[in-house]
């Protein structure tokens, strides 16, 4: 049970940090780097604490590279 209570505290603290990073506008990958957690842990915490962290903020459209003309 001691491990479980530690895990619950860790999860709650990490979820709080996730919300803070979201509020300052970091991307998911930037948040992962700051927290030092895996994608799996990050996703688990988002689900567990019902955090809506967008996968991508509105930004420029992806670059378009035209196909080279065939000769």
C-alpha positions, 0 to 999 in steps of 0.5 A, a space after each residue: 500500500 505504501 507504493 500505491 500511495 506514493 504512486 497516487 501522489 506522483 500521479 497527482 503532482 505530475 498531472 498538476 505539472 501537465 496542466 501548468 505546462 499546458 497553460 504556458 503553451 508548451 506542445 505535448 512533446 515539449 511537456 514530455 521533455 520537461 517532465 521526463 516521462 514516456 508517451 505512455 505515462 503522459 497519456 495515462 495521466 491525461 486519461 486518469 485526470 481527464 486533461 484535454 491537452 491538444 495534440 497540435 495547436 493551430 499553426 501554419 499549414 505543413 509545407 508543400 513540396 511540388 513533385 519534380 516534373 518528369 522528363 
